[in-house]
Amino acid sequence: MTSKDKEYGTGDGEASSNAETEESTIHKRSLSSKDLLTEGATMKRAAAKKLIERYFFQLIDGCGNPKCDNENCASSGKAKKLTRNQAAAQAIRLFAQEARLCDTKPTKVPKTQDSGAKGENDISSSENISRNEASGADGAHSGERDEPRLLPNKVASHSLAEATQRGPLSKDIPFITEEKLLEILETCKRESSYSLLIRTLGEVYSSTDSLNKSFIKKDTNVVNPLDSMLDRAPLDLKNMKKEDVRTLEGDMDKEIDSQEIEEGESSSKKIGTNNVLDKGDDVNVDLVSLRRAYEALFEVPSSVFESALVNALTTLTMELDVRLLGDAGRGPDFLNVFVIVAELPVLGTSEYLEVALPKLCRAAARLPVVAQARLAKVWARHCKSRIKTLLQALQQLVTLRVMSGVYTRDYCVNDEEGVTAPTKVMKILYYANILAGELDPPDLRQEEEEDSDRGSGGLSVGSSDSLLSRGNASRPRHKDPLGVELGVDILDARRPYIPFSEFYNEPLSDAIEMDKDFAYYKSEADQKKFSFMNYSFILTPATKTLGLYYDNRIRMYSERRMSYFQNVAGQHTNPYLRLKVKRDHIIDDTLVELEMAMENPNDLKKQLVVEFEGEQGIDEGGVSKEFFQLIVEEIFNPDYGMFTFQQETGTVWFNPTSFESDAQFTLIGIVLGLAIYNNIILDVHFPMVVYRKLMGKKGTFHDLEEWNPTLYTGLKELLEYEEDDIEDTFMQTFRICYQDVFGSAFFHELKEGGDQIYVTQENKKEFVDLYADFLLNKSVEKQFKAFRRGFQMVTDESPLHLLFRPEEVEQLVCGSKNFDFNELEEATEYDGYTDDSPIIKYFWEIVHSMSLESKRKLLQFATGSDRVPVGGLSKLKLIIARNGPDSDRLPTAHTCFNVLMLPEYESKEKLNDRLLKAINYSKGFGML
């Protein structure tokens, strides 16, 4: 081709081909220019998005600087609390205003977990470049100028292994994921060296920031609101109007509302839905991935990395201790840390139990209540399978410290942080266990009756006003701060995930000096003193009973001292609650005596002293036991018609058609309260729902299972019936029939016009709830209110609610059901005999061969009660004393002191004859 041809673009075929090539090149250059413009806009939007994400996390989590003064940062305390949608909208506004960004790195890593964090030195330069990218001129997108602007983003492209090798001067925070851990394990196996794994675990598990970035969900909810809003926003984020931002925020709120409605409708169809957990838990740890990673990690012999991991966790707890002392502990970062560490399957092994776990417990115990509540929700919702394992590890730690510690009067178990810190963490698990189980709605809790309700049904018209005015001064019921934060109460627990008895620690309960612990509990002003009474779930019922005993005794002594002062001042008062009754008129006499005591309700808080008219017995405890046994027998006598007897369950229930006055039921409540107050066990047979109602919870359908199993089964079949012919099959309306104690039938409409309303698939749940509510609450409302009023007259100032659950109150009232006489033999002491004496060996051979009824009579004869105390017969300190040589006298007993007086009979046959006569024909008291 000639130069002319080149100039004009003509010539042979070669020239034509070259011309086409030039034209194609020009066209490509034009397209490339458009692509560059598009790419530039995309880069600007990506840079803007990064800045907006930083504003978002700054508003939500803060910068972590407790001295921050940025009004748009959560760490300053000046920023308003925003929802995530509000924070996303505000972040866009702040970006448009070019508002101030804190210099410290945000606590969250936006979008991806494949990118590492930038160092502190990189942030300011990165921020400036990102702002230039977000608002730069159109001509700033040539290839030569674009490349350096992308360099800061390359900082985040290194793997964890590379980050580990960069050296101590690097500001990048290492983190780990399942993929990276598997990659490191493969590398270590291939190279036959685990130094990289050891170094990685040491760096990650020693830092809260590293753990906070590890095992994050790829599709975390934290970023979702911001991503969704930015996807709907126009391309030009810089010039968005306020109206546009409000519209985006409104659209997001509507979308979330519709999702909540759909979720609510679906969850309402589930039985036993936990509304507390449905509120969310803000966890963004990928627990499934975390557990797979741990499974792969612990396939490696633990001895390879155990020391490094323990040391790392120890360093982690030191950092946590420091950060939890400041405001930085308010953020959600530590939730991830404790969730990840708690998933370690080796926390209960010896190395971790002795070194790492105690320090982790100390750090967790310092979490604010809000953080503890959030952790409890996470464990309840996502880590149910770990609750029992974590509990066992904590129990082992407490037991180890109790057994290995040396405690004195000056340094008791309450002062050992290795015991108290795990106990505090155990409380988080305790509430997680409640949340993970089946809960009843909180509206079933009964509030204390108002003055108007409590004013009726007193023992007498004249005494009720003064009684109520004095009774209202009772201290409010203790509420645990963690329970308040979670919005749950122990009474809400219908069925916990694991039995509450799993939380008892017997070695600790035996080691606690309850007199000191009670003193710490009463010294509320001194918050440094730790009392296990505030963590009663870990104590056995027997130990808690001792705490209640101290509280009652101190109150008795206080009332006695006040009586002495009043007597000195010339105002005669009796230092005891003295009841003088006749055996044949025990109900009437007791009612009269208590009515006189009601002139000053505080008299009920005095020590009880009973005297049977015409008998010489002096009440040191034994006469009171006899009194309670006799009065209970009379109260539940069918001739009175106050209670109905449930043949199927062997329990008694309030007669809804009783003709007795409220004063009679108030008397029963007082008797029950006095029995607890004076540490006496009663032979009563109430169903469990009575104790739940006494503690403040209404009866529900589920309580019918113990109250009337046959009725419960029938109603359960009704609930489970899913066919369309339910009306024809059951032929049930909202009108029910029930019987009184005399067998008379009564009808009741559960709702207005109930006789004409048939039970259908739509209203069967309502029918069952109304039926149960009527039987257990409304039909006996008058009788039970009087009963509960009498009970509260005695126990209103007692820490009963703090220490005991309803099932433990039953045990407190009725005693244990375990008649293990081997325990009694081991616990018995001797005076004048030894356990090797022939008469003693004969005695126990005879006792072990007795029927259960005869054994109960022996207990009644020797102790004044045939009930087993809380904790079993090992808690009953029986003393067998020698009462002279062989004679024809029958054995005798000092029931006040549990002393059995036994002559040294010459043969086993004679002992058996005299003993059986004594326990079968004994009644009344006399002076020996």
GUBA-653805 format. One record per residue (C-alpha): residue in three letters; x, y negated, z. Coordinates in pm, whole numbers, padded with zeros to 5 digits, always signed. Layout:
// residues N
alaXYZ/...
END
This chain:
// residues 928
met+00000+00000+00000/thr+00130-00347-00092/ser+00132-00646+00131/lys-00149-00789-00072/asp-00349-00482-00027/lys-00290-00511+00341/glu-00398-00871+00335/tyr-00723-00818+00154/gly-00793-00471+00269/thr-00807-00311-00077/gly-00608-00044-00255/asp-00607+00328-00296/gly-00752+00585-00065/glu-00478+00544+00190/ala-00550+00178+00211/ser-00918+00246+00256/ser-00841+00492+00535/asn-00626+00240+00714/ala-00901-00017+00686/glu-01149+00220+00847/thr-00901+00286+01122/glu-00862-00086+01190/glu-01238-00132+01197/ser-01277+00159+01435/thr-01009+00014+01659/ile-01183-00322+01671/his-01511-00149+01758/lys-01347+00051+02038/arg-01192-00262+02179/ser-01537-00419+02190/leu-01682-00117+02373/ser-01387-00107+02610/ser-01448-00469+02701/lys-01812-00392+02786/asp-01706-00091+02990/leu-01463-00304+03182/leu-01736-00553+03260/thr-01964-00270+03384/glu-01682-00115+03581/gly-01603-00450+03735/ala-01962-00498+03848/thr-01961-00150+03997/met-01640-00222+04183/lys-01780-00549+04315/arg-02091-00372+04443/ala-01884-00092+04603/ala-01665-00348+04779/ala-01971-00537+04896/lys-02122-00217+05024/lys-01812-00147+05234/leu-01835-00486+05397/ile-02207-00446+05461/glu-02139-00107+05621/arg-01890-00274+05852/tyr-02146-00537+05949/phe-02397-00256+06009/phe-02174-00059+06244/gln-02063-00378+06415/leu-02428-00456+06495/ile-02508-00099+06606/asp-02194+00018+06788/gly-01975-00288+06829/cys-01602-00321+06783/gly-01510-00159+07116/asn-01352-00478+07254/pro-01508-00558+07594/lys-01396-00923+07559/cys-01552-00972+07216/asp-01731-01306+07173/asn-01883-01243+06828/glu-02258-01298+06858/asn-02310-01051+06572/cys-02126-00768+06750/ala-02282-00522+06994/ser-01968-00522+07211/ser-02014-00891+07297/gly-02348-00830+07465/lys-02493-01127+07275/ala-02636-00934+06984/lys-02999-00828+07000/lys-03083-00459+07016/leu-03188-00362+06665/thr-03333-00053+06506/arg-03126+00096+06227/asn-03354-00055+05965/gln-03330-00398+06126/ala-02952-00363+06152/ala-02929-00270+05783/ala-03130-00579+05682/gln-02929-00803+05916/ala-02602-00662+05774/ile-02707-00769+05424/arg-02790-01119+05555/leu-02453-01147+05733/phe-02273-01041+05416/ala-02450-01310+05217/gln-02357-01568+05484/glu-01995-01444+05495/ala-02035-01414+05873/arg-01747-01327+06099/leu-01623-00967+06113/cys-01437-00843+06418/asp-01073-00754+06362/thr-01094-00421+06542/lys-01178-00120+06335/pro-01545-00010+06348/thr-01624+00300+06547/lys-01790+00479+06256/val-01643+00583+05924/pro-01880+00495+05641/lys-02010+00752+05399/thr-01738+01009+05361/gln-01549+01231+05596/asp-01289+01316+05336/ser-01127+00978+05383/gly-00906+00901+05678/ala-00925+00576+05868/lys-00722+00272+05782/gly-00469+00148+06024/glu-00522-00173+06210/asn-00267-00345+05988/asp-00458-00238+05680/ile-00793-00376+05790/ser-00740-00747+05757/ser-00576-00717+05415/ser-00839-00468+05308/glu-01111-00706+05420/asn-00967-00997+05223/ile-00924-00791+04906/ser-01272-00644+04946/arg-01421-00992+04977/asn-01238-01098+04660/glu-01368-00791+04481/ala-01720-00862+04601/ser-01724-01227+04487/gly-01443-01255+04225/ala-01472-01418+03877/asp-01572-01223+03572/gly-01232-01266+03415/ala-01063-01090+03701/his-01120-00737+03572/ser-00836-00670+03330/gly-00652-00345+03370/glu-00338-00519+03489/arg-00525-00696+03771/asp-00761-00419+03874/glu-00499-00166+03974/pro-00351-00342+04277/arg-00700-00411+04411/leu-00766-00039+04428/leu-00453+00032+04627/pro-00606-00022+04972/asn-00866+00242+04899/lys-00592+00491+04826/val-00479+00469+05186/ala-00776+00684+05281/ser-00707+00968+05040/his-00455+01163+05245/ser-00537+01499+05400/leu-00507+01573+05769/ala-00188+01767+05712/glu-00034+01462+05541/ala-00161+01236+05817/thr+00002+01463+06074/gln+00336+01439+05895/arg+00344+01059+05864/gly+00501+01012+06204/pro+00414+00836+06528/leu+00430+00485+06385/ser+00127+00544+06161/lys-00195+00371+06265/asp-00420+00618+06080/ile-00643+00822+06312/pro-00629+01196+06240/phe-00949+01393+06232/ile-01052+01744+06139/thr-01331+01922+05956/glu-01415+02284+05895/glu-01259+02274+05548/lys-00937+02117+05673/leu-00910+02359+05964/leu-00952+02658+05732/glu-00691+02511+05499/ile-00449+02466+05789/leu-00509+02822+05909/glu-00437+02956+05561/thr-00118+02750+05541/cys-00004+02873+05883/lys-00069+03236+05795/arg+00110+03200+05465/glu+00412+03037+05626/ser+00398+03262+05939/ser+00421+02951+06152/tyr+00147+02783+06353/ser+00333+02459+06424/leu+00101+02262+06193/leu-00208+02400+06372/ile-00060+02324+06714/arg+00033+01970+06609/thr-00309+01909+06456/leu-00504+02034+06758/gly-00280+01831+06986/glu-00339+01510+06793/val-00713+01551+06735/tyr-00824+01689+07074/ser-00623+01434+07270/ser-00804+01133+07123/thr-01164+01020+07157/asp-01141+00836+06825/ser-01017+01147+06648/leu-01288+01372+06792/asn-01547+01109+06717/lys-01457+01128+06347/ser-01434+01507+06338/phe-01699+01750+06219/ile-01934+01470+06111/lys-02243+01564+05912/lys-02198+01486+05547/asp-02551+01351+05523/thr-02556+01170+05854/asn-02861+00974+05957/val-02645+00683+06068/val-02577+00572+05709/asn-02908+00674+05555/pro-03106+00354+05634/leu-02832+00137+05490/asp-02789+00354+05181/ser-03162+00360+05116/met-03189-00016+05148/leu-02889-00083+04922/asp-03026+00155+04658/arg-03339-00059+04638/ala-03155-00392+04649/pro-03077-00594+04331/leu-02729-00588+04179/asp-02640-00937+04301/leu-02621-00881+04676/lys-02453-01216+04735/asn-02750-01425+04624/met-03034-01224+04779/lys-03309-01433+04938/lys-03440-01381+05291/glu-03777-01283+05150/asp-03613-01006+04948/val-03438-00867+05256/arg-03762-00875+05459/thr-03941-00690+05180/leu-03676-00418+05179/glu-03698-00386+05558/gly-04077-00362+05543/asp-04063-00092+05276/met-03821+00110+05488/asp-04042+00078+05800/lys-04346+00195+05604/glu-04152+00495+05475/ile-04038+00593+05825/asp-04391+00548+05963/ser-04532+00781+05699/gln-04261+01037+05775/glu-04337+01018+06149/ile-04708+01067+06079/glu-04635+01374+05868/glu-04397+01513+06131/gly-04652+01442+06405/glu-04923+01625+06218/ser-04701+01925+06159/ser-04570+01932+06517/ser-04919+01901+06663/lys-04998+02237+06513/lys-04719+02401+06711/ile-04785+02544+07058/gly-04557+02413+07333/thr-04412+02124+07134/asn-04160+01922+07333/asn-04248+01556+07281/val-03935+01436+07459/leu-03706+01611+07211/asp-03917+01499+06915/lys-03797+01144+06980/gly-03454+01231+06841/asp-03108+01258+06988/asp-02873+01058+06760/val-02623+01342+06717/asn-02424+01335+06395/val-02196+01631+06463/asp-02236+01918+06217/leu-02277+02186+06483/val-02315+02471+06236/ser-01989+02379+06069/leu-01825+02325+06410/arg-01921+02674+06529/arg-01793+02835+06210/ala-01468+02644+06253/tyr-01431+02763+06613/glu-01507+03119+06508/ala-01225+03104+06253/leu-00990+02930+06495/phe-01030+03184+06774/glu-00962+03471+06541/val-00604+03357+06590/pro-00461+03484+06921/ser-00544+03213+07174/ser-00196+03235+07325/val-00063+03067+07009/phe-00234+02732+07069/glu-00386+02760+07418/ser-00123+02552+07594/ala-00137+02278+07328/leu-00518+02262+07341/val-00527+02251+07721/asn-00269+01972+07726/ala-00462+01785+07458/leu-00785+01810+07654/thr-00605+01688+07965/thr-00481+01384+07775/leu-00832+01333+07635/thr-00981+01320+07985/met-00726+01058+08089/glu-00836+00839+07798/leu-01201+00902+07880/asp-01144+00803+08242/val-00997+00471+08133/arg-01256+00393+07865/leu-01553+00492+08080/leu-01446+00237+08340/gly-01504-00040+08086/asp-01785-00143+07855/ala-01660+00073+07571/gly-01834+00369+07729/arg-02170+00226+07628/gly-02132+00332+07267/pro-02249+00663+07121/asp-01891+00771+07043/phe-01848+00984+07353/leu-02157+01185+07275/asn-01971+01346+06985/val-01668+01405+07202/phe-01854+01595+07473/val-02065+01788+07222/ile-01755+01907+07034/val-01561+02000+07349/ala-01860+02174+07510/glu-01883+02406+07209/leu-01539+02552+07283/pro-01608+02920+07360/val-01314+02948+07602/leu-01406+02689+07866/gly-01481+02965+08115/thr-01146+03142+08078/ser-00882+03110+08347/glu-00646+02862+08179/tyr-00920+02614+08091/leu-01110+02675+08414/glu-00819+02573+08632/val-00685+02277+08434/ala-00901+02134+08157/leu-01259+02196+08270/pro-01235+02016+08609/lys-01102+01703+08438/leu-01363+01721+08165/cys-01632+01744+08433/arg-01487+01442+08609/ala-01507+01242+08286/ala-01858+01362+08202/ala-01978+01280+08554/arg-01880+00916+08491/leu-02101+00882+08187/pro-02377+00625+08229/val-02726+00764+08282/val-02830+00672+07928/ala-02542+00873+07783/gln-02617+01167+08013/ala-02978+01166+07897/arg-02868+01166+07534/leu-02631+01454+07600/ala-02906+01651+07775/lys-03131+01606+07470/val-02857+01726+07235/trp-02789+02035+07443/ala-03161+02109+07471/arg-03233+02068+07103/his-02922+02191+06925/cys-02722+02393+07180/lys-02973+02618+07356/ser-02748+02919+07312/arg-02470+02734+07495/ile-02671+02634+07804/lys-02623+02962+07987/thr-02256+02992+07885/leu-02180+02637+08002/leu-02369+02700+08325/gln-02169+03015+08394/ala-01843+02828+08335/leu-01947+02551+08574/gln-02063+02803+08834/gln-01729+02983+08810/leu-01546+02654+08858/val-01753+02560+09164/thr-01715+02906+09316/leu-01340+02906+09251/arg-01292+02569+09418/val-01511+02666+09714/met-01338+02998+09772/ser-00985+02869+09726/gly-01026+02540+09912/val-00933+02475+10271/tyr-01201+02266+10440/thr-01213+02109+10783/arg-01449+01875+10967/asp-01250+01582+10828/tyr-01234+01718+10473/cys-01544+01912+10376/val-01667+02051+10048/asn-01853+01723+09980/asp-01515+01550+09947/glu-01378+01796+09687/glu-01411+01637+09341/gly-01348+01976+09185/val-01688+02077+09328/thr-01889+01757+09309/ala-01800+01669+08948/pro-01915+02007+08804/thr-02231+01972+09013/lys-02304+01636+08848/val-02252+01788+08503/met-02472+02080+08606/lys-02753+01831+08661/ile-02732+01732+08294/leu-02757+02102+08208/tyr-03045+02137+08454/tyr-03250+01879+08268/ala-03140+02020+07933/asn-03273+02355+08053/ile-03607+02193+08137/leu-03626+02020+07799/ala-03533+02337+07614/gly-03815+02530+07780/glu-04190+02478+07775/leu-04314+02146+07909/asp-04654+02027+08020/pro-04754+01667+07936/pro-04664+01409+08204/asp-05026+01294+08237/leu-05090+01609+08445/arg-04893+01460+08732/gln-05121+01336+09008/glu-05048+00997+09153/glu-05100+00938+09522/glu-05459+00864+09610/glu-05549+00500+09653/asp-05657+00370+09989/ser-06021+00403+09891/asp-05978+00768+09801/arg-05783+00848+10111/gly-06026+00668+10337/ser-06294+00934+10320/gly-06292+01271+10480/gly-06082+01195+10785/leu-06108+01408+11093/ser-06341+01153+11244/val-06494+00825+11146/gly-06329+00646+11430/ser-05979+00768+11357/ser-05966+00755+10979/asp-05905+00378+10949/ser-05608+00372+11181/leu-05480+00691+11029/leu-05485+00556+10677/ser-05333+00224+10769/arg-05043+00405+10932/gly-05015+00671+10662/asn-04965+00422+10383/ala-04627+00327+10526/ser-04475+00651+10397/arg-04167+00617+10185/pro-04208+00653+09809/arg-04127+00982+09649/his-03769+01017+09531/lys-03723+01001+09154/asp-03402+01112+08991/pro-03256+00840+08760/leu-03173+01095+08491/gly-03526+01234+08499/val-03667+00883+08476/glu-03445+00807+08176/leu-03558+01127+08004/gly-03921+01074+08101/val-03953+01423+08254/asp-04012+01559+08602/ile-03946+01897+08753/leu-04324+01938+08780/asp-04348+01919+08399/ala-04149+02241+08359/arg-04396+02515+08280/arg-04126+02765+08189/pro-03755+02666+08178/tyr-03526+02804+07911/ile-03335+03006+08171/pro-03467+03073+08525/phe-03401+02802+08781/ser-03253+03066+09010/glu-02951+03081+08776/phe-02849+02740+08909/tyr-02817+02862+09271/asn-02459+02891+09394/glu-02450+03107+09706/pro-02080+03060+09800/leu-02131+02684+09787/ser-02456+02706+09983/asp-02282+02907+10254/ala-01985+02669+10267/ile-02186+02347+10298/glu-02210+02196+10644/met-02571+02084+10619/asp-02546+01856+10923/lys-02278+01653+10746/asp-02450+01673+10411/phe-02772+01548+10568/ala-02584+01260+10729/tyr-02441+01167+10388/tyr-02790+01185+10240/lys-02927+00948+10505/ser-02640+00700+10467/glu-02779+00561+10142/ala-02583+00239+10187/asp-02255+00427+10149/gln-02271+00537+09786/lys-01924+00691+09805/lys-02055+00982+10010/phe-02176+01274+09801/ser-02477+01471+09926/phe-02585+01800+09774/met-02940+01723+09885/asn-02957+01494+09582/tyr-02852+01793+09368/ser-03074+02048+09538/phe-03104+02272+09230/ile-02763+02423+09317/leu-02861+02511+09676/thr-03036+02831+09776/pro-03379+02793+09942/ala-03233+02904+10276/thr-02979+02620+10272/lys-03240+02367+10163/thr-03461+02483+10448/leu-03179+02394+10686/gly-03163+02043+10538/leu-03537+02005+10587/tyr-03499+02137+10944/tyr-03247+01863+11029/asp-03476+01596+10888/asn-03774+01724+11088/arg-03579+01765+11412/ile-03431+01416+11394/arg-03779+01274+11343/met-03907+01475+11641/tyr-03628+01343+11862/ser-03696+00989+11741/glu-04064+01016+11834/arg-03971+01165+12174/arg-03727+00882+12243/met-03990+00622+12153/ser-04233+00792+12393/tyr-03980+00768+12674/phe-03928+00397+12606/gln-04305+00342+12604/asn-04341+00528+12933/val-04070+00309+13088/ala-04260+00005+12963/gly-04574+00126+13139/gln-04755+00264+12834/his-04817+00632+12901/thr-04763+00859+12598/asn-04691+01229+12564/pro-04349+01303+12409/tyr-04491+01620+12250/leu-04787+01714+12033/arg-04950+01931+12298/leu-05239+02158+12200/lys-05428+02345+12473/val-05665+02600+12318/lys-05868+02909+12405/arg-05819+03218+12191/asp-06195+03266+12149/his-06256+02908+12030/ile-05929+02833+11859/ile-06074+02643+11557/asp-06301+02414+11760/asp-06040+02349+12027/thr-05772+02272+11769/leu-06004+02035+11584/val-06079+01846+11905/glu-05711+01828+12007/leu-05598+01706+11664/glu-05878+01449+11653/met-05743+01303+11975/ala-05392+01305+11828/met-05519+01112+11525/glu-05552+00798+11740/asn-05182+00764+11662/pro-05093+00956+11343/asn-04725+00951+11433/asp-04809+01198+11709/leu-04823+01462+11435/lys-04449+01404+11388/lys-04376+01508+11746/gln-04259+01856+11841/leu-04553+02096+11871/val-04616+02263+12207/val-04903+02513+12232/glu-05062+02644+12550/phe-05318+02925+12555/glu-05565+02862+12834/gly-05538+03124+13111/glu-05194+03252+12997/gln-04854+03193+13153/gly-04645+03179+12837/ile-04417+02874+12797/asp-04384+02762+12438/glu-04024+02767+12321/gly-04135+02865+11970/gly-04297+03204+12019/val-04635+03076+12143/ser-04656+02840+11845/lys-04601+03132+11608/glu-04888+03319+11773/phe-05109+03010+11752/phe-05051+02968+11379/gln-05116+03334+11311/leu-05449+03326+11497/ile-05572+03003+11346/val-05488+03116+10993/glu-05681+03438+11048/glu-05985+03235+11160/ile-05964+02975+10885/phe-05966+03236+10608/asn-06235+03444+10773/pro-06509+03507+10509/asp-06774+03420+10770/tyr-06672+03055+10751/gly-06730+03046+10375/met-06455+02788+10320/phe-06261+03006+10078/thr-06338+03267+09816/phe-06130+03582+09788/gln-05994+03677+09446/gln-06011+04055+09448/glu-05791+04101+09141/thr-05498+03896+09269/gly-05548+03920+09646/thr-05543+03542+09681/val-05785+03290+09830/trp-05931+02980+09665/phe-06136+02683+09778/asn-06510+02745+09780/pro-06657+02474+09552/thr-06997+02507+09726/ser-06870+02513+10085/phe-07094+02359+10350/glu-06802+02280+10580/ser-06705+01918+10633/asp-06396+01760+10484/ala-06248+01755+10834/gln-06220+02135+10826/phe-06018+02125+10504/thr-05808+01839+10640/leu-05737+02057+10942/ile-05607+02333+10716/gly-05380+02086+10540/ile-05248+01964+10875/val-05187+02323+10987/leu-04991+02392+10670/gly-04789+02072+10714/leu-04725+02141+11083/ala-04604+02492+11000/ile-04345+02351+10760/tyr-04258+02071+11003/asn-04204+02313+11291/asn-04026+02574+11079/ile-04296+02843+11115/ile-04394+03092+10846/leu-04763+03157+10778/asp-04955+03454+10648/val-05149+03270+10376/his-05224+03392+10026/phe-05276+03094+09799/pro-05212+03122+09424/met-04915+02925+09294/val-05140+02654+09148/val-05219+02536+09504/tyr-04853+02456+09568/arg-04820+02284+09230/lys-05121+02070+09316/leu-04979+01994+09659/met-04659+01871+09494/gly-04857+01648+09260/lys-04946+01837+08943/lys-05296+01922+08822/gly-05394+02277+08740/thr-05386+02379+08373/phe-05492+02668+08153/his-05157+02840+08210/asp-05220+02848+08588/leu-05521+03071+08526/glu-05283+03359+08454/glu-05206+03391+08827/trp-05540+03261+08952/asn-05768+03487+08744/pro-05579+03713+08499/thr-05896+03852+08340/leu-06035+03508+08260/tyr-05695+03395+08132/thr-05674+03693+07897/gly-06019+03622+07757/leu-05949+03254+07697/lys-05613+03336+07540/glu-05784+03574+07297/leu-06022+03291+07210/leu-05730+03058+07136/glu-05554+03317+06923/tyr-05867+03410+06724/glu-05828+03263+06374/glu-06130+03403+06187/asp-06415+03183+06065/asp-06682+03377+06253/ile-06568+03257+06596/glu-06915+03124+06682/asp-07086+03456+06609/thr-06811+03660+06772/phe-06786+03479+07106/met-07129+03309+07125/gln-06982+03058+07368/thr-07106+02705+07430/phe-06964+02427+07644/arg-07186+02546+07928/ile-07018+02781+08176/cys-07129+02992+08471/tyr-06946+03050+08799/gln-07026+03212+09135/asp-06991+03098+09494/val-06872+03304+09788/phe-07216+03458+09831/gly-07244+03567+09466/ser-07496+03301+09363/ala-07464+03183+09001/phe-07415+02817+08912/phe-07409+02657+08567/his-07206+02357+08458/glu-07181+02167+08129/leu-06820+02082+08046/lys-06938+01785+07840/glu-07268+01611+07785/gly-07507+01833+07593/gly-07264+02122+07629/asp-07542+02382+07614/gln-07597+02287+07249/ile-07229+02267+07148/tyr-07076+02594+07032/val-06707+02669+07053/thr-06548+02651+06706/gln-06201+02666+06562/glu-06184+02287+06583/asn-06286+02248+06949/lys-06168+02573+07112/lys-05856+02411+07259/glu-06072+02136+07409/phe-06307+02399+07555/val-06023+02592+07720/asp-05868+02276+07867/leu-06202+02152+08003/tyr-06283+02496+08145/ala-05950+02522+08327/asp-05970+02161+08445/phe-06315+02222+08593/leu-06222+02544+08773/leu-05888+02429+08911/asn-05943+02057+08961/lys-06288+01903+08933/ser-06498+02175+09100/val-06283+02164+09417/glu-06176+01801+09398/lys-06344+01701+09725/gln-06214+02000+09921/phe-05862+01980+09785/lys-05830+01605+09842/ala-05912+01656+10209/phe-05669+01950+10224/arg-05388+01756+10058/arg-05455+01453+10277/gly-05401+01662+10589/phe-05083+01810+10444/gln-04943+01465+10361/met-05021+01334+10710/val-04735+01551+10833/thr-04499+01569+10531/asp-04532+01217+10385/glu-04188+01111+10511/ser-04023+01447+10452/pro-03768+01512+10170/leu-03988+01805+10066/his-04031+01680+09708/leu-03660+01611+09677/leu-03550+01957+09786/phe-03814+02207+09679/arg-03995+02312+09364/pro-04353+02445+09397/glu-04244+02810+09396/glu-03990+02731+09668/val-04259+02559+09876/glu-04456+02884+09862/gln-04151+03067+09990/leu-04108+02802+10259/val-04468+02849+10376/cys-04506+03225+10334/gly-04150+03347+10368/ser-03966+03598+10155/lys-04136+03910+10022/asn-03822+04121+10050/phe-03846+04349+10357/asp-03488+04476+10354/phe-03430+04614+10705/asn-03073+04709+10615/glu-03003+04334+10607/leu-03168+04298+10947/glu-02952+04579+11091/glu-02633+04412+10966/ala-02735+04074+11108/thr-02858+04197+11449/glu-02655+04113+11758/tyr-02645+04312+12085/asp-02638+04224+12453/gly-02541+04515+12680/tyr-02523+04750+12382/thr-02294+04792+12082/asp-02374+04910+11733/asp-02218+05246+11832/ser-02447+05299+12135/pro-02663+05615+12096/ile-02982+05425+12177/ile-02906+05172+11902/lys-02842+05446+11647/tyr-03172+05610+11746/phe-03349+05275+11718/trp-03242+05208+11358/glu-03313+05566+11251/ile-03668+05523+11380/val-03709+05177+11218/his-03591+05290+10875/ser-03838+05582+10882/met-04135+05354+10962/ser-04403+05255+10714/leu-04407+04895+10589/glu-04706+04819+10808/ser-04524+04942+11120/lys-04215+04742+11025/arg-04429+04429+11000/lys-04571+04503+11346/leu-04219+04539+11483/leu-04128+04197+11343/gln-04446+04053+11491/phe-04366+04204+11831/ala-04001+04095+11842/thr-04017+03753+11677/gly-04381+03643+11696/ser-04423+03659+11317/asp-04446+03942+11069/arg-04309+03724+10789/val-03956+03737+10644/pro-03776+03400+10666/val-03652+03221+10355/gly-03333+03392+10244/gly-03432+03737+10368/leu-03399+03926+10694/ser-03027+03851+10706/lys-03129+03498+10815/leu-03325+03637+11109/lys-03095+03654+11413/leu-03248+03939+11611/ile-03091+04023+11949/ile-03140+04364+12113/ala-03066+04339+12486/arg-03033+04617+12744/asn-03323+04611+12992/gly-03198+04852+13256/pro-03152+05230+13256/asp-03401+05493+13142/ser-03755+05428+13268/asp-04119+05458+13164/arg-04150+05088+13092/leu-04238+04975+12743/pro-04003+04752+12544/thr-04071+04378+12580/ala-03969+04073+12377/his-03892+03704+12412/thr-04043+03589+12084/cys-03918+03233+12133/phe-03560+03354+12102/asn-03607+03672+11891/val-03485+03893+12176/leu-03601+04256+12202/met-03561+04394+12558/leu-03494+04768+12530/pro-03440+05007+12824/glu-03176+05273+12766/tyr-03416+05565+12707/glu-03273+05914+12752/ser-03389+06055+12418/lys-03486+05953+12067/glu-03835+06099+12113/lys-03903+05888+12421/leu-03775+05575+12243/asn-04001+05643+11946/asp-04308+05692+12170/arg-04250+05379+12379/leu-04163+05161+12082/leu-04474+05256+11880/lys-04700+05192+12180/ala-04541+04853+12238/ile-04581+04727+11880/asn-04935+04864+11835/tyr-05097+04745+12159/ser-04925+04417+12234/lys-05127+04097+12260/gly-05092+03783+12469/phe-04816+03627+12678/gly-04712+03663+13038/met-04423+03587+13271/leu-04167+03862+13325/
END
